[in-house]
C-alpha cells in the first residue's frame, strides 16, 4: 500500500473511534472516508448500534458493502456527528471540498450535524485556500451563462468531465472547476458566487469544521477550532 493510502487508512480508522453507540452519523465521501466506513462496518459487526446518512451514492454503496445501517432525512433531521474529507484545509479550518463531486450533499449533511470532523492527510493543510480549483455545482440549463458570470469574479471555469463525458452529480447537476488562485476572503467569494443565478452551491465550507484529524507519517494529529 502506498504511503498516502496508509495515511488515509490510519486517519480514517482513527476517526471511526469518535462514533459512539446510538449515534446518527453523516458519512462523507472520498478515499479517506472509505477507510472510516470500512472500520465502522467492523464495529457494527462487533455490536455498535448506529445509523448513517451518506453524502453520495458511492458512500451508500460502501456502507451497504460493509454492513453499516443507513437512514435519511425523511426519518432524522439532526445528526450527532459528520465525518468527511477535504481537498484543502486553510486558516480558521475553512475548507475547499467537492473534488469528488459530492459537495452539495456534503454541505447539507455537514450543516445538519452537531459536530463536523474532517479527516485528511497532511498534504491537504494549506496556508491559503485556492491552489485546488474551487468546485461549484451549477444547473445544467444555461451553465454557459453561469460560467461566464463566474469568470467575472477572476477565474476561467472549466466544465468537469469524466471519461470524455460531462460529469453529472448525484443531483443531476454539472460542476465547474474554478481556479481562483489564492482565495484571500473565502466568505466574500462564497457569497458572490451564491448570488449568481444558476449556482447551486460552492465547495467553500466556511466555519463549518469543528475538528481536523490529520494523518502525518505514522501518527494522527488533531486540530480543533479555537
N, C-alpha and C positions, 0 to 999 in steps of 0.2 A: 504494500500500500504506500502511495506517495506521502511525503511529509505533510503536504497541505491537507490531504484526506485524513491523515492521522490526527491532525489538529481539529478538524471538523468533527471527527468521531469523539475525540476527547471532550470537546466543549458541548457537543450535543448530548452526550450521555450524562455529563455533569448537570446540565440544565434539567434533565428529566427528574433529578433528585429534588427539585423545587416543587414538584407536583405531589400533593398530599391527597389522602383518601377523601372522597366525597367532592372533589373539585370538579368544576366545569371549566375546560381549558381551551383556549384558542390555539389551534395548531397551524403554525406558519408554513411558509413554502421555502424551497431551496435545498441544496445539497447538505447543509449543516443540520437543518431541521429533520432531514431523512433519518439521521442517526438518533436524534431525540425521539422520534416516533417509534423507531425500532426498539430502543431501550424501554420506552413506555409500554410497548406491547409485552415485553418480558415481565415488567412489573405487574401488568394486568393479569398475566397468567399466574403470577405468584399471589394474587388476591387483591391488588389495588383496584378500588372502585372509583372510576372517573368517567366523564363524558367529554368528548372533544368536538369542537366546531372547526372544520377545516377551512383554510383560506383559498384552496384551489382544488380542482378535480384530481390533480396528481396527488396532493396530500391525502385526499379522501381515499384514493386507491391504496396508498401506503398504509393508512390506518386499518383498512379492511384486511390487507395482507397480513399485518402484524397483530390483528385482533383487538384494536383499540375501539371501544364503542363510540359511536358518533351521535350527535344531535344537531339541531339547527335553531334558527332564531324564531321559528314558529312555536318552539317549546321553552326556550330560555332567552332572556333579553340582557342578562348581565353575566359576565364571565369572571371567575376568580383570578385568572391569570392567562396571559397570552405569551407564547414563546415563538419568536420569529427570527429570521436572519436579516441582514442588511448588506447593501453594496458599499456604502460608506457610512462611517460614524465620525461626526465632526464635533466642534465645540458645543458645549451645553447639551451633549447627547442628541443633537439634531441628526437626522438620518436622510440618506437617499436610499430608496427601495424601488423595486419594480424591474430589476434585471431579469427576473424570471417571468414577468408578465402578469403578476397577480396583485398589483399594487392597490387596486380599488377594494377588492375583498379583504386584503391585508389591513387596509386602513379602517374598514368597517369593524373588523374583528378586534383590532387594537383599541379602537375607541370604546368598545363595549366592555373592555377588561378593567378590573380594579388595578392591575399591575401589568406593565409591558416589559418583558425581559427579552433582550436582543442577544443572540449568540453569533459570534464571529471569530475568525482567526485574526491575528494581529495586523495582517496586511490591510484590513478594512478601516483601521484607525487613521484619520487624516487631520491635518491642521485646519483645512478649509474644505467645504463641500464643493464638488463641481468637476473634478477631474473625470469622474464617471459621468457619462452623458445622462442627463436627467430624463427618466421616462415620464411621459404624460399620456394618460389614456384619453382618447377622443372618440366622438361619434364618427362612424364611417361616413355618414352623409355630410358632404361639404368639408371633408377633412383637409382638402387642399386650401380652402379659405382659412380654416383654423390654423393650419401650419404657417400660412403667410402672416397671420396676425401674431403668432408666437415669434416669428423671425424678427418682428419689430422690437422685441424685447432684448435682442442681441445674440441670437444664435441662428444656426441653419438646421432646422429639424430634419430628421431622416425617418421615413416611414419604416417601421420594423418589418422584416421579412423572416420567414423560416422555410428552408428548403425550396427557395425560389418563389414562394407564395407569400402574400401579405399575411402577417401574423394576426390571428384573431384571438382576443382574450376570452376567458371563460364567460364573460358578459356579452360577447358578440361585438366588441369594440376594437379599434385599432390602437396602436401605441406609436407615438412619435418620440424618438430618442433625440434629446436636445442638448448639445454640447455647449453649455454656457461658460465653460472655464471656471475660474474661481467665483463662487457664489458668496458675495460679501454680506448679503442680507437675505437669508432664506425665507424669512417671514414675509417680506415685501414681495419677493419673486413669486412665492406661492399665491399670495393674494392677487397679484397682477394676472397670473395665469388663470386662476379660477374665475376671473371676471370676463374671460374670453368665451363667447358663445361657442359651444361645441366641445369645450374641455370638460371631461367628466371628473378627473382627479389627477393630482400630481404625485410624483414619487417623493416629495418633500414631506417628511414626518417631523413636524416642529414641536419640540417639547413633549413628545408622547412617551418616550422611553424612560423607564424608571431605573433600569439596571442593564449594564452591558457585561456579558460573560465572554471573556476573551481567551482564546487558546494561544499560548506563546510557548514555543519549544515543547517541553514536556509537562507544562503546568497550566493551570487555569487561574486567571486574574479576574476580579470583579470590580467594575467601576459603577458607583451609584450616583444618582442625581444629588447634587449638593444643595 
